[in-house]
Amino acid sequence: MDSRRVAEIVAELGETAAQHVIGLALEQLATALAAVDQALDRADRAQAVAHAERISRLAWQIGLLSLAGVAMDLGSAAERGDMPALAAIRARLMRVGNRSLTAIWDRTALA
């Protein structure tokens, strides 16, 4: 997590508005993570790529750099059709996603 990015958001918007914006982004990230998982369960790689791109953009905006990177890796593996890599990156995306959401939620709750 890029603490500077979170601090920038708080400085730009104020604490209350920043918590609201970050909270909405967290909800959207959680939804997109579930959507990636469901798309891959259906073997719908195109939808998985679309949801991974959404995760990457949202994560980058709120300072979740590791999550953004893993989402980009998942999209690349899905586009290449590299199924062993896709399975490994999917598991990593879920781990990093859950850890990142918890970390930023805890950070903004303490702010």
Secondary structure, DSSP 4 states (H G I P E B T S, - for coil): --HHHHHHHHHHH-HHHHHHHHHHHHHHHHHHHHHHHHHHHTT-HHHHHHHHHHHHHHHHHTT-HHHHHHHHHHHHHHHHT-HHHHHHHHHHHHHHHHHHHHHHHHHHHH-
